[in-house]
Amino acid sequence: MSNKPLYIDIHILQSVPPSNINRDDTGSPKTAKFGGVTRARVSSQAWKKATRDLFPDYLDEDKLAYRTKHVVGLISDAIRERMPEVSEGDAIEKAKEVLVALGFKLKKEENEYLVFIGTLQIGKLAKLAIQALRDGEKVDKKEAKKILDVKRSPALNAVDIAMFGRMVADAPDLNVDASVQVAHAISVSSAETEFDYFTALDDKAPEDNAGAAMIETTEFTSAMFYRYANVDVFHLCENLGSPDAATGGINAFLKSFVKSMPTGKQNSFANRTLPSAVIIQLRDSQPVSLVNSFERPVVALRDKSQLTNAAEALVAQEKAIDEAFGVTPQHTFVVTASSDASVLKELADGDPMGLDDAVDQIVAFCSDYLSECGFRDEEREQNDSLTA
């Protein structure tokens, strides 16, 4: 099997109006220093969560995972669904036994920390527990660990675990290396935090008391963000054991990442924008972020919008990197929602296109690549007995 690399780079320019979509422990919008100035920042964790929230639009439930402390409840419910005659208490005790066999530490009926576990894995662990109940034996530790071992049972792995990874401190053999990397989004220019002063009135206050019942402030910022992520296509397929599963995950991730928006303070600011420009590149050398396009802050000028200047900076940076390091992408797809970003077509293989068309072409290219690497869906079919 060939293991030549293929990476998908996703670059996004997105303007977000007054908002506070990702705040720190004091309630302030997150920031970071870059290029000597303060930038607005949205953590990768926030945007990954928003992306995962859209996965059900593109993937069936059995291809997804839960991040939860309540794995005991999930497994015990699955046990009783398959074996209704077992009592709730016995199902819970057997579910706890499963988690102990996996090496997880429990606190009453919860695991001590969040665990990322797939829907298929939950079902298979429940079947293992049922077999132990019927045989009057303890849960087989080796079989339990095999179910969560991505190398031995890739057919059971969820797409979001295969992409974002899993770390279990108590059971490192259950760790999964991520195949997707997501950067903290930062503003292309310096950004200031402002305060919204507001009051609330009591609708039933007496007429002689017309003052505010509450006075408060909330912080917000406004910025054009550069967002970046990459996908290691070969490693994603290794984690899932199937080209079809991998390309389905790529389709879901690209569309979800582009369309997602963290939910912080949405009711107060309703900052539901979509990107102004999306550049998706396929590389066979290494992933390349273009964030240094904005080391020098990019602002609007009298005759040019901030989007135009940001797009021009991206084009210049991409060309400079290609010339200096020879990391020219194999393919570049451009999706734009504004003529102000028309300069980006200089990078594209053809004319700018819609997101669905771009993703369809990328998925087809990845499918051909995985076939050339020697991956076959028959490998997953051979593992289907695990999910039966």
N, C-alpha and C positions, 0 to 999 in steps of 0.2 A: 504493500500500500504506500503510495506517495504521500508525503506530508508537506508539500510545498505550501507556503502560507497564502492566505487571502484575507484581507482586512477591508471592512467597510467603514469609512469615515463619514460622519454626519456633522455638517456645519450649519448653524442656524443663526440668522439675524432676526431678532424679535423685539419690537417696541412694546413696552408695558407702561400704561399710564399710571397715575397716582395709585399706589398699592402697597401692601405689606404681606407678600405671599410667603415669606420665610423669615421668621423673626428669631432673635436670640433670647437669652433668659431674662432680659429686661423688657422685652416687647419691641425692641428696635429692629428695623430691617437689617439683615446681615450685610456686612461690608468686608472688603479686603483691600489691601494695598497692592497696586500693580502699576508699574511704570512710574512710581514715585507719587501717585495720587490715589485717593480713596475711591473705590468703585462700589457700586451696588453689587450684591452677590446673592445667588440662590444656591443652596447646597445641593450636591449631587443626590443626596439621600431624598431630599424633597421632590426633585424631579423624577427620580426613579420610582418613588411611591405613586406619583401622579401618572406615570407611564404604566405601571402595573395595574392601576385602577381601570385602565382602558383595555387591558388584555381580553377581558370577557367579550368585548365586541368582535374579536377576531379569532378567539380560541375557545374550544369546548372546555367545560369545567374539569374533565379528567386530564387535561394537559396543564393544569395550573396547580398552584400550591397555596398553603396558608402559612403565615408567619404568626405564631401564637404561643402562649403559655398553656393553652387548654388542649393539649394533644390527648390527654387522658380521656376527656369528654368526646373528642372526635372518634377515637378508636372504640370506646365503649358504645357509642351510638351506632357505629358500623357493625360491631359485634351483635347488638340486639336487633339491628335491621336484618341481619342474615340468620340469626338464631333467636327468634322471638321468645322462646321458652326460657331463656336464661334470665335470671333476675338482674335488676339494675345494679345491685351491690356486687354480684359476682362478675358482671361485665366490667365494672369499674376496677375491681381488684385485678382482673386478668389484664386489663389495659395498662395498669400500673406496672404489672410484672413485665409486660412487653417493653416499656420504657426503661426499666431497670436493666433488662437484658441488652438493650441498646447502649447502655452506659450513661443515660441521662440521670441527673439528680432531681428528686422530686421534693416538693414541699406540700404536704397533704395531697390534694388531687390536681396539683399543677406542677409543671416542670419549673425549675428555678429561673429560667431565662427563656427568651423567645427562641423558638425552634422553627426553621423553615422546612416544611414537610409537604410532599405532594399528595394530591387526592388519590392517585393510584397506589401510592405507598401506604396510605392509611387503610385502604381496602385490603391490601395484601397482608398487612400486619394484623388486621382483624381476622382474616382467614387463618393465619398462623395461630392466633389466640384460640379460635374456635376449635381447631384441631387438637390443641393442648387440652382444652376443656373436655372434649369428647374422649380423649385418651387418658384423662386423669393425670396428666404429666405437666411438668414445668415447660414454659416457652423455650424453644430451642434458640440459644443465643446466636449461634452461627447463622442460622436461617434468618433470624431477625436482622442481623447486621448486613446480611447479603441483600436484603430488600432495599436498604438505604445506601448501599455501596454503588456509586455511579459507574465504576469500572466493571462490576460483575452484573449489574442489573440496570443498564442505561434505559431500557424500555419503560422502566417505572419512573424515571426522572421527570419532573415537571419542567416546562419550558422556562419559567421564571427562575427556578433554582439553577438550571443549566446556564442561564445568562448571568445572573447576579451572584451566584455562588452560595455556599453555606459554610459557616464556621461553627464547629462544636468543640469547645475547649476540653470537655470531659471525654470526648470520643473523637480524636483527630482523624481516625480512619474513616469517619463519615463526612469529612470535609469535602467540599466541591469547589474547585478553582473556577472563578468567574470567567466567562468568555466575552463579557461586555464590560467596557469601562465608560464611565460617565463623569465628565468634568463639572466642577462648580461653574455655573454660569456667572459671568461678570459683565458689567456695563462697558460699552466701548469708549465711554468718556468718564470723567469724574462725576460723582453723584453726591448730592446733598440730601440729608434727611430733614424733612420738614414736620411741623406739628399741626394737626387739625384740632382746633379748639371747638368743642361742641357742648351744648347744654341739653337737658331733658326737662320737659315741663310736666307737672302733675295735672292730668286732665280733670281731676276732682278737687283741686285746690280751691279754697274759698276765694272770692273775688278780691278781697283785700290782701291776698298773698300771691301776687302774680309773678314772683321771682322763679328762678330755675330750681328744680328739685335736685338736680345733679349737674355738676360741672366737671368736665373731663377733657383729656387730650389723648390723641393717638398719633403715633409716628407713621410716616409714609415716605415713599420715594418714587421716582419716575425715571425710567432709563430704557435705552436700547441695549439688549443683552446679546452677547455672543455665547451660543450654546454649542457644546461639542460632545460627541460620544463616538465610540468605535466598537466594532464587532469582529472577533476572531472567528471566522466562519468554520475553519477546520476544527478548532477546539469545541465550538458549539455542537458540531455534529458528533464529535467524540462523546460529549456529555449526554447526547440524546440517542446515539446509536442508529440514527436513521436520517437520510437526506430529506425525506418528506417532512419529518418532524422539525429538522433544522430550518428548512426553507419556510415552513409555516410559521416558525418562531421569528424568522427574519422579517417576514411580511408584517406580523403583528407588532414587532418592536419598532420598525421604521415608522409605521403609520401612527402608533401610539405615542412614540417619543415626539414626533413632529407636532401632533395635535394636543398634547397634554399641557396642563397648567396646574401648578400647586394651588391648593384650596385656601391658603391662609387669608383671612379677612375678606373673602369674596363677597359676603353679604354687605360689607361696608363700602367696597370699592368697585365691584363688578368689572374687574380688569380682564375680561375674557377675550384676549386677542389671539390671533393666529400669526405665525411667522410671516415676515415680509419677504424673506428669501431663505431657501434651503439648498444646500450643495451637498450631494452625496457622491462620494468617490470610492472606487475600488482600487486597492493597491496590493501588489505582490511583494512589497519590500518590508514595510513597517507602517504602523499607524502614524499619522502626522496631524497634530493640532495646528491650527492657523491663528492661535490666540495672540501671537506676537504681532499680528497685523495691527493690534490696538495697544501696543506698548506705549506709543504716543497717542494720547487721547484724541478721539475723532469727534468733531462737533459739526453742527450745521454752519454753513457760510451763507453769505448774502445770496449767492446764485446757485447754491447746491444744498440739498437736504442732507441730514445726517446719514440717512440710508445710502444715498449716492456715494458719499465720502467713505462710508464703511465698506461698501461693496468694492470700491476702487482699491481700498487698502487690502482687502482680501485677495483680489486679483494680483496685485503687485507682490504680496507676500508669497502666494502660491508659485508664481513664476520665478521669484528669486530663490525659493527653496529647491524647486526643480533644477534650476541651473547650477546651484551650488552643490547639491548633494545627490543629484540623479535619482530622485525618488518620484519620478513622474507617474501619476496614477494611470492605471489601465483604462479606466472609464470615469467620466464625470457627468453627472446628471444635475440639472439646475431647475428648480421650481421657484417661480417668483410670483408675487401678488401685487407688484408695483413696477411701473416703468422706471422708477428711480434706481432700480437694481439691474437695469438692462445690461450694464457692463459685464455682469457675471456670465453672459453667454459666451464671452471669450474663453472661458474655461470648459464649456460644455462640449460633449461630442457632437451634438446637433442643436436644434432650437430648444429653448426652455419648454417644459411640458408639465402636465398635471402630476400631482403626487402619485396617484394610482398607477398611471402609465410608467412613471419612473420606477416605482417599486416592482411592478410586474417584470420590467426588463432586468432589474437587479436580481430578483428571485430566479429568473430563468438562467442568468449567468452563473449564479451560485449553484444551481442544480447541476449544470454542466460541469462546473469545477469539481463538485463533490463526486460526481460520477468518474471523472478523470482520476481523482485521488484513490478510487477503488472502493468508496462507500457504496453499499447496496442496501435497499430496503429489506432484502431477504434477511439481513442480519437482525433487523428488528422483528421480523416475522418469526425467526427462530426463538426470540425471547418472549413472544406473545403468550407462551404457556405460563409465564410469570404473572400475567394479568388475568388469567382465566379464573 
